[in-house]
Amino acid sequence: MIDEETSAFRDNPPELTALLNSSSVGIAGVGGVGSNVAAALIRAGTGRLVIVDYDSVELPNLNRQFYFRDQIGYPKVEALRYNLELINPDALIEMHNRFIDSENACSIFADCDVLVEAVDSEESKIMLLESWLQVLPRKPVFSCSGIAGFGRTDSIRVDRRQNLTIVGDQESDLSLGTLSSRVAIVAAMMANEIIEYLCSSKSQ
């Protein structure tokens, strides 16, 4: 049991810490959006994350992803777990250093309360969303679309469609480049939507 008065979560809204501590969130892809969603959720007090990615940290990742120069070359899931445990060593971070495909997309996340799609490939994004919404129809899915460029903050919106929530401008192309500011806005909005969902669903 977390003592909210003496923990890092002392300033959380009343009763939110215990609620989030009992929650489990699955994140597919821990690049710019996924790693920052994970950090925001851990800072809020989420008790368990299941993170899946097959990539390693590269120098160009450091402009927007929650990694550091001395972690270049390490698998992202290992580096991210280390960084998240520096924030909250009591959180359970379950990592899978593997490629997500139609065979494992649902089984890895079957016991999570919430699912987060944060992959780069359009093909993988479509596969994930279709698999989750069909095989795990009762689990809420949070996705991102349109994170590129800079400025135009007011174009970033939340689109709620039954069990699917999409955050982004839904139009910007990655050819515009990716910067920490816009990526972080989308990631923070996704984390905020997830926290709101968990708070409303678990308090009923």
Backbone as CSV, one residue per row, in Angstrom:
resi,resn,N_x,N_y,N_z,CA_x,CA_y,CA_z,C_x,C_y,C_z
1,MET,0.839,-1.200,0.000,0.000,0.000,0.000,0.876,1.253,0.000
2,ILE,0.632,2.189,-0.926,1.426,3.407,-1.015,0.941,4.434,-0.007
3,ASP,1.878,4.977,0.751,1.558,6.072,1.650,1.669,7.368,0.853
4,GLU,0.535,7.906,0.438,0.535,9.056,-0.451,1.169,10.284,0.182
5,GLU,1.191,10.368,1.506,1.748,11.542,2.168,3.266,11.575,2.099
6,THR,3.901,10.415,1.975,5.364,10.359,1.969,5.918,9.845,0.642
7,SER,5.096,9.735,-0.370,5.539,9.200,-1.653,5.702,10.306,-2.685
8,ALA,6.219,9.919,-3.839,6.360,10.869,-4.941,5.009,11.335,-5.462
9,PHE,3.946,10.641,-5.068,2.608,10.937,-5.582,1.760,11.716,-4.574
10,ARG,2.423,12.377,-3.646,1.721,13.139,-2.615,0.773,14.175,-3.204
11,ASP,1.147,14.762,-4.342,0.341,15.833,-4.925,-0.714,15.335,-5.902
12,ASN,-0.865,14.024,-6.035,-1.934,13.475,-6.871,-3.303,13.845,-6.289
13,PRO,-4.321,13.916,-7.142,-5.683,14.093,-6.621,-6.013,12.974,-5.633
14,PRO,-6.870,13.228,-4.665,-7.229,12.217,-3.657,-7.666,10.897,-4.286
15,GLU,-7.114,9.808,-3.759,-7.471,8.428,-4.136,-6.979,8.010,-5.521
16,LEU,-6.396,8.948,-6.289,-5.940,8.573,-7.635,-4.751,7.630,-7.591
17,THR,-3.845,7.815,-6.653,-2.641,6.993,-6.592,-2.963,5.519,-6.424
18,ALA,-3.845,5.195,-5.497,-4.209,3.792,-5.265,-4.870,3.200,-6.501
19,LEU,-5.684,3.985,-7.161,-6.377,3.521,-8.366,-5.379,3.216,-9.484
20,LEU,-4.445,4.143,-9.725,-3.466,3.941,-10.792,-2.475,2.842,-10.438
21,ASN,-2.147,2.721,-9.163,-1.207,1.688,-8.740,-1.733,0.290,-9.043
22,SER,-3.037,0.146,-9.103,-3.653,-1.159,-9.395,-3.928,-1.348,-10.883
23,SER,-3.487,-0.396,-11.706,-3.781,-0.443,-13.143,-2.595,-0.969,-13.949
24,SER,-2.920,-1.534,-15.107,-1.910,-2.090,-16.012,-2.135,-1.549,-17.417
25,VAL,-1.090,-0.988,-18.015,-1.193,-0.398,-19.352,-0.182,-1.055,-20.286
26,GLY,-0.645,-1.485,-21.445,0.229,-2.072,-22.450,0.580,-1.053,-23.522
27,ILE,1.861,-0.949,-23.861,2.319,0.032,-24.850,3.080,-0.679,-25.957
28,ALA,2.557,-0.588,-27.165,3.202,-1.172,-28.337,3.998,-0.087,-29.049
29,GLY,5.311,-0.182,-28.985,6.177,0.819,-29.580,6.592,1.855,-28.558
30,VAL,7.907,1.929,-28.266,8.371,2.889,-27.255,9.392,3.844,-27.863
31,GLY,8.970,4.470,-28.975,9.752,5.530,-29.585,9.357,6.861,-28.985
32,GLY,9.157,7.876,-29.846,8.849,9.209,-29.354,7.589,9.285,-28.535
33,VAL,6.488,8.790,-29.076,5.212,8.841,-28.354,5.183,7.811,-27.228
34,GLY,5.501,6.564,-27.532,5.384,5.495,-26.547,6.246,5.683,-25.317
35,SER,7.502,6.094,-25.493,8.384,6.264,-24.334,7.922,7.412,-23.455
36,ASN,7.392,8.463,-24.058,6.925,9.606,-23.284,5.572,9.352,-22.623
37,VAL,4.698,8.566,-23.265,3.465,8.135,-22.608,3.822,7.310,-21.375
38,ALA,4.784,6.396,-21.534,5.204,5.553,-20.414,5.716,6.396,-19.256
39,ALA,6.545,7.385,-19.549,7.096,8.241,-18.494,5.992,9.002,-17.769
40,ALA,5.042,9.534,-18.535,3.939,10.288,-17.926,3.092,9.396,-17.032
41,LEU,2.845,8.172,-17.464,2.021,7.253,-16.671,2.742,6.809,-15.396
42,ILE,4.039,6.564,-15.500,4.811,6.184,-14.317,4.882,7.344,-13.336
43,ARG,5.059,8.556,-13.844,5.082,9.736,-12.963,3.736,9.940,-12.276
44,ALA,2.663,9.497,-12.909,1.330,9.624,-12.311,1.069,8.551,-11.265
45,GLY,1.846,7.449,-11.306,1.673,6.388,-10.320,1.141,5.078,-10.853
46,THR,1.119,4.898,-12.171,0.654,3.636,-12.755,1.514,2.484,-12.250
47,GLY,0.876,1.424,-11.789,1.596,0.343,-11.128,2.278,-0.654,-12.036
48,ARG,1.753,-0.832,-13.256,2.339,-1.846,-14.147,2.252,-1.397,-15.596
49,LEU,3.372,-1.529,-16.300,3.409,-1.285,-17.733,3.945,-2.518,-18.435
50,VAL,3.352,-2.844,-19.574,3.877,-3.883,-20.464,4.350,-3.160,-21.715
51,ILE,5.671,-3.133,-21.933,6.229,-2.383,-23.060,6.841,-3.349,-24.067
52,VAL,6.555,-3.093,-25.346,7.009,-3.987,-26.408,7.627,-3.171,-27.540
53,ASP,8.842,-3.535,-27.930,9.531,-2.895,-29.057,10.726,-3.770,-29.402
54,TYR,11.180,-3.730,-30.637,12.326,-4.552,-31.052,13.524,-3.697,-31.439
55,ASP,13.404,-2.376,-31.331,14.449,-1.452,-31.746,15.485,-1.226,-30.662
56,SER,16.623,-0.649,-31.071,17.647,-0.206,-30.126,17.739,1.314,-30.178
57,VAL,18.259,1.907,-29.120,18.390,3.361,-29.037,19.466,3.839,-30.019
58,GLU,19.126,4.858,-30.811,20.065,5.461,-31.750,20.191,6.954,-31.460
59,LEU,21.283,7.544,-31.891,21.537,8.960,-31.623,20.390,9.870,-32.074
60,PRO,19.814,9.692,-33.281,18.717,10.583,-33.703,17.451,10.465,-32.850
61,ASN,17.345,9.407,-32.044,16.175,9.254,-31.169,16.160,10.289,-30.054
62,LEU,17.331,10.811,-29.710,17.449,11.633,-28.509,16.774,12.988,-28.641
63,ASN,16.351,13.370,-29.845,15.690,14.673,-29.987,14.232,14.648,-29.516
64,ARG,13.694,13.433,-29.217,12.281,13.382,-28.844,11.901,12.184,-27.980
65,GLN,12.788,11.246,-27.786,12.459,10.020,-27.060,13.098,10.016,-25.671
66,PHE,12.498,9.282,-24.741,12.935,9.300,-23.349,14.123,8.367,-23.126
67,TYR,15.246,8.716,-23.778,16.491,7.971,-23.654,17.645,8.959,-23.535
68,PHE,18.852,8.417,-23.257,20.008,9.262,-23.035,21.206,8.735,-23.832
69,ARG,22.193,9.608,-24.010,23.320,9.295,-24.893,24.036,8.012,-24.490
70,ASP,24.190,7.771,-23.190,24.907,6.569,-22.761,24.099,5.292,-22.949
71,GLN,22.854,5.426,-23.452,22.030,4.242,-23.717,21.996,3.870,-25.194
72,ILE,22.723,4.600,-26.023,22.770,4.292,-27.454,23.291,2.864,-27.655
73,GLY,22.569,2.101,-28.470,22.937,0.715,-28.732,22.190,-0.290,-27.884
74,TYR,21.595,0.156,-26.777,20.826,-0.744,-25.922,19.420,-0.937,-26.495
75,PRO,18.818,-2.104,-26.279,17.415,-2.281,-26.671,16.554,-1.228,-25.973
76,LYS,15.610,-0.661,-26.695,14.785,0.398,-26.124,14.021,-0.062,-24.896
77,VAL,13.519,-1.286,-24.914,12.738,-1.739,-23.764,13.595,-1.824,-22.505
78,GLU,14.863,-2.216,-22.655,15.754,-2.291,-21.493,16.094,-0.895,-20.983
79,ALA,16.425,0.004,-21.915,16.774,1.371,-21.535,15.591,2.070,-20.893
80,LEU,14.394,1.870,-21.461,13.215,2.536,-20.921,12.872,2.000,-19.537
81,ARG,12.966,0.701,-19.352,12.675,0.149,-18.024,13.616,0.750,-16.982
82,TYR,14.883,0.869,-17.320,15.850,1.474,-16.395,15.439,2.907,-16.060
83,ASN,15.084,3.696,-17.076,14.714,5.094,-16.852,13.443,5.225,-16.025
84,LEU,12.479,4.363,-16.294,11.214,4.418,-15.564,11.399,4.006,-14.106
85,GLU,12.266,3.039,-13.860,12.506,2.595,-12.488,13.260,3.643,-11.679
86,LEU,13.963,4.562,-12.344,14.584,5.675,-11.638,13.512,6.615,-11.079
87,ILE,12.367,6.662,-11.770,11.247,7.501,-11.307,10.489,6.789,-10.204
88,ASN,10.122,5.536,-10.452,9.373,4.754,-9.457,9.876,3.313,-9.456
89,PRO,10.794,2.995,-8.554,11.357,1.634,-8.514,10.357,0.570,-8.102
90,ASP,9.206,0.984,-7.575,8.202,0.014,-7.151,7.266,-0.407,-8.281
91,ALA,7.304,0.307,-9.390,6.444,-0.044,-10.528,6.939,-1.336,-11.170
92,LEU,6.013,-2.115,-11.702,6.359,-3.349,-12.403,6.425,-3.032,-13.895
93,ILE,7.617,-3.132,-14.460,7.811,-2.860,-15.889,8.121,-4.178,-16.582
94,GLU,7.163,-4.686,-17.325,7.337,-5.945,-18.053,7.740,-5.613,-19.486
95,MET,8.903,-6.076,-19.911,9.396,-5.697,-21.238,9.469,-6.907,-22.168
96,HIS,9.210,-6.637,-23.440,9.299,-7.658,-24.483,10.094,-7.073,-25.638
97,ASN,11.314,-7.549,-25.814,12.172,-7.082,-26.897,11.902,-7.948,-28.124
98,ARG,10.800,-7.630,-28.798,10.405,-8.453,-29.940,9.541,-7.653,-30.904
99,PHE,9.440,-8.155,-32.112,8.610,-7.533,-33.141,7.158,-7.935,-32.902
100,ILE,6.262,-6.984,-33.010,4.836,-7.263,-32.823,4.220,-7.636,-34.163
101,ASP,3.563,-8.786,-34.211,2.883,-9.216,-35.427,1.485,-9.715,-35.070
102,SER,0.777,-10.179,-36.067,-0.609,-10.612,-35.852,-0.698,-11.841,-34.956
103,GLU,0.411,-12.579,-34.799,0.412,-13.779,-33.975,0.508,-13.460,-32.489
104,ASN,1.197,-12.368,-32.140,1.406,-12.081,-30.714,0.786,-10.762,-30.252
105,ALA,0.181,-10.011,-31.166,-0.307,-8.664,-30.859,-1.310,-8.644,-29.718
106,CYS,-2.100,-9.686,-29.598,-3.133,-9.712,-28.553,-2.695,-10.478,-27.312
107,SER,-1.963,-11.561,-27.492,-1.592,-12.392,-26.344,-0.678,-11.652,-25.371
108,ILE,0.239,-10.828,-25.884,1.175,-10.109,-25.014,0.434,-9.168,-24.074
109,PHE,-0.642,-8.554,-24.580,-1.340,-7.513,-23.827,-2.674,-7.971,-23.241
110,ALA,-2.927,-9.269,-23.240,-4.253,-9.785,-22.881,-4.713,-9.383,-21.483
111,ASP,-3.775,-9.214,-20.536,-4.185,-8.903,-19.161,-4.014,-7.424,-18.809
112,CYS,-3.838,-6.557,-19.802,-3.717,-5.122,-19.552,-5.101,-4.471,-19.519
113,ASP,-5.226,-3.426,-18.730,-6.492,-2.697,-18.647,-6.702,-1.794,-19.850
114,VAL,-5.591,-1.274,-20.388,-5.631,-0.276,-21.463,-4.526,-0.597,-22.459
115,LEU,-4.767,-0.326,-23.748,-3.782,-0.587,-24.789,-3.381,0.715,-25.475
116,VAL,-2.083,0.863,-25.737,-1.560,2.064,-26.376,-0.842,1.680,-27.664
117,GLU,-1.292,2.227,-28.775,-0.628,2.016,-30.073,0.290,3.208,-30.336
118,ALA,1.607,2.922,-30.448,2.577,3.989,-30.683,3.684,3.511,-31.615
119,VAL,3.302,2.787,-32.659,4.278,2.253,-33.611,4.479,3.225,-34.771
120,ASP,5.603,3.069,-35.480,5.945,3.991,-36.570,5.337,3.586,-37.905
121,SER,5.346,2.290,-38.188,4.909,1.786,-39.483,3.397,1.853,-39.640
122,GLU,2.937,2.383,-40.768,1.502,2.453,-41.042,0.903,1.058,-41.122
123,GLU,1.654,0.133,-41.711,1.180,-1.249,-41.832,0.998,-1.883,-40.457
124,SER,1.985,-1.679,-39.568,1.899,-2.228,-38.219,0.779,-1.574,-37.427
125,LYS,0.585,-0.277,-37.634,-0.472,0.458,-36.942,-1.842,-0.129,-37.294
126,ILE,-2.086,-0.342,-38.576,-3.357,-0.889,-39.027,-3.565,-2.298,-38.484
127,MET,-2.501,-3.123,-38.554,-2.586,-4.495,-38.049,-2.927,-4.514,-36.566
128,LEU,-2.236,-3.669,-35.792,-2.454,-3.624,-34.347,-3.878,-3.217,-34.010
129,LEU,-4.320,-2.121,-34.604,-5.656,-1.616,-34.290,-6.733,-2.617,-34.680
130,GLU,-6.598,-3.212,-35.846,-7.587,-4.195,-36.277,-7.593,-5.417,-35.354
131,SER,-6.408,-5.899,-34.990,-6.301,-7.073,-34.114,-6.906,-6.784,-32.750
132,TRP,-6.506,-5.663,-32.160,-6.997,-5.330,-30.818,-8.501,-5.122,-30.788
133,LEU,-9.018,-4.363,-31.761,-10.443,-4.041,-31.746,-11.310,-5.266,-32.033
134,GLN,-10.746,-6.236,-32.752,-11.512,-7.442,-33.067,-11.383,-8.505,-31.982
135,VAL,-10.156,-8.754,-31.529,-9.904,-9.848,-30.587,-10.099,-9.409,-29.132
136,LEU,-9.789,-8.141,-28.852,-9.919,-7.621,-27.481,-10.879,-6.430,-27.474
137,PRO,-12.126,-6.650,-27.879,-13.060,-5.544,-28.107,-13.449,-4.766,-26.853
138,ARG,-13.239,-5.333,-25.676,-13.637,-4.646,-24.453,-12.518,-3.772,-23.875
139,LYS,-11.344,-3.865,-24.466,-10.227,-3.070,-23.951,-10.143,-1.737,-24.695
140,PRO,-10.070,-0.625,-23.982,-9.937,0.676,-24.640,-8.564,0.819,-25.286
141,VAL,-8.554,1.363,-26.482,-7.321,1.535,-27.252,-7.059,3.020,-27.452
142,PHE,-5.815,3.433,-27.214,-5.412,4.818,-27.409,-4.318,4.843,-28.462
143,SER,-4.536,5.638,-29.514,-3.646,5.660,-30.664,-3.236,7.093,-30.979
144,CYS,-2.224,7.237,-31.834,-1.783,8.569,-32.251,-1.739,8.642,-33.773
145,SER,-2.046,9.810,-34.301,-2.008,10.024,-35.743,-1.802,11.507,-36.025
146,GLY,-0.653,11.843,-36.605,-0.351,13.236,-36.918,0.416,13.919,-35.806
147,ILE,1.746,13.668,-35.762,2.580,14.225,-34.690,3.736,15.051,-35.235
148,ALA,3.833,15.171,-36.547,5.037,15.726,-37.170,5.066,17.252,-37.167
149,GLY,6.255,17.774,-37.419,6.442,19.212,-37.564,6.506,19.938,-36.240
150,PHE,6.124,21.222,-36.293,6.128,22.043,-35.077,5.009,23.076,-35.196
151,GLY,4.728,23.765,-34.084,3.650,24.748,-34.108,2.288,24.103,-34.305
152,ARG,1.314,24.919,-34.734,-0.051,24.454,-35.007,-0.594,23.613,-33.852
153,THR,-0.305,24.038,-32.632,-0.722,23.270,-31.460,-2.231,23.074,-31.416
154,ASP,-2.971,24.087,-31.869,-4.429,23.978,-31.800,-5.010,22.996,-32.806
155,SER,-4.165,22.435,-33.687,-4.662,21.421,-34.626,-4.630,20.025,-34.012
156,ILE,-3.940,19.874,-32.893,-3.886,18.578,-32.209,-5.183,18.390,-31.427
157,ARG,-5.855,17.295,-31.668,-7.164,17.088,-31.062,-7.325,15.649,-30.587
158,VAL,-8.380,15.435,-29.836,-8.726,14.097,-29.346,-9.992,13.646,-30.060
159,ASP,-9.892,12.508,-30.720,-11.019,11.940,-31.464,-11.439,10.641,-30.778
160,ARG,-12.566,10.647,-30.106,-13.039,9.478,-29.359,-14.079,8.720,-30.177
161,ARG,-13.801,7.446,-30.441,-14.699,6.612,-31.245,-14.964,5.302,-30.499
162,GLN,-15.970,5.296,-29.668,-16.320,4.117,-28.875,-15.078,3.651,-28.089
163,ASN,-14.484,2.500,-28.450,-13.349,1.971,-27.694,-11.996,2.458,-28.213
164,LEU,-12.002,3.329,-29.209,-10.763,3.827,-29.797,-10.672,5.338,-29.621
165,THR,-9.552,5.795,-29.056,-9.273,7.219,-28.921,-8.019,7.547,-29.704
166,ILE,-8.116,8.539,-30.597,-6.978,8.931,-31.437,-6.572,10.353,-31.081
167,VAL,-5.275,10.553,-30.834,-4.750,11.875,-30.510,-3.750,12.296,-31.583
168,GLY,-3.888,13.526,-32.066,-2.980,14.065,-33.086,-3.737,14.976,-34.020
169,ASP,-3.072,15.464,-35.049,-3.780,16.306,-36.018,-4.377,15.481,-37.145
170,GLN,-3.990,14.192,-37.216,-4.502,13.221,-38.185,-4.218,13.597,-39.635
171,GLU,-3.201,14.433,-39.854,-2.881,14.783,-41.239,-1.401,15.027,-41.500
172,SER,-0.642,15.488,-40.518,0.761,15.826,-40.782,1.563,14.584,-41.115
173,ASP,2.484,14.734,-42.064,3.300,13.638,-42.566,4.683,13.693,-41.926
174,LEU,5.287,12.512,-41.714,6.591,12.461,-41.066,7.680,13.143,-41.879
175,SER,7.407,13.454,-43.148,8.378,14.189,-43.956,8.622,15.592,-43.399
176,LEU,7.708,16.061,-42.531,7.862,17.366,-41.883,8.867,17.303,-40.740
177,GLY,9.336,16.103,-40.404,10.260,15.946,-39.293,9.527,15.793,-37.976
178,THR,10.252,15.363,-36.958,9.654,15.185,-35.639,10.478,15.922,-34.602
179,LEU,9.794,16.691,-33.766,10.442,17.460,-32.711,9.848,17.085,-31.357
180,SER,10.655,17.233,-30.316,10.210,16.834,-28.982,8.952,17.574,-28.543
181,SER,8.825,18.847,-28.922,7.695,19.646,-28.442,6.365,19.068,-28.883
182,ARG,6.212,18.791,-30.165,4.913,18.312,-30.669,4.674,16.849,-30.264
183,VAL,5.722,16.051,-30.316,5.602,14.654,-29.895,5.197,14.576,-28.433
184,ALA,5.818,15.419,-27.602,5.522,15.405,-26.170,4.093,15.854,-25.886
185,ILE,3.588,16.806,-26.667,2.199,17.253,-26.486,1.236,16.096,-26.731
186,VAL,1.440,15.390,-27.840,0.573,14.251,-28.169,0.678,13.175,-27.093
187,ALA,1.907,12.853,-26.668,2.107,11.824,-25.653,1.432,12.206,-24.337
188,ALA,1.560,13.480,-23.947,0.946,13.929,-22.695,-0.572,13.879,-22.782
189,MET,-1.114,14.249,-23.936,-2.560,14.191,-24.110,-3.065,12.752,-24.064
190,MET,-2.299,11.830,-24.663,-2.689,10.416,-24.610,-2.668,9.909,-23.171
191,ALA,-1.607,10.243,-22.424,-1.511,9.807,-21.033,-2.661,10.394,-20.213
192,ASN,-3.002,11.637,-20.479,-4.089,12.286,-19.757,-5.427,11.598,-20.041
193,GLU,-5.655,11.214,-21.304,-6.868,10.488,-21.668,-6.919,9.125,-20.967
194,ILE,-5.774,8.462,-20.893,-5.707,7.146,-20.250,-6.012,7.262,-18.766
195,ILE,-5.400,8.251,-18.116,-5.640,8.450,-16.686,-7.109,8.757,-16.431
196,GLU,-7.696,9.599,-17.278,-9.116,9.932,-17.124,-9.981,8.690,-17.267
197,TYR,-9.659,7.849,-18.265,-10.427,6.622,-18.461,-10.305,5.705,-17.251
198,LEU,-9.066,5.464,-16.785,-8.861,4.569,-15.655,-9.581,5.088,-14.412
199,CYS,-9.541,6.389,-14.224,-10.177,6.989,-13.062,-11.693,6.783,-13.102
200,SER,-12.278,6.985,-14.258,-13.735,6.858,-14.370,-14.190,5.408,-14.353
201,SER,-13.434,4.526,-14.994,-13.862,3.123,-15.094,-13.656,2.353,-13.792
202,LYS,-12.566,2.635,-13.100,-12.256,1.874,-11.877,-12.960,2.412,-10.647
203,SER,-13.470,3.640,-10.737,-14.124,4.217,-9.571,-15.631,3.938,-9.560
204,GLN,-16.110,3.279,-10.621,-17.543,2.995,-10.724,-17.926,1.806,-9.836
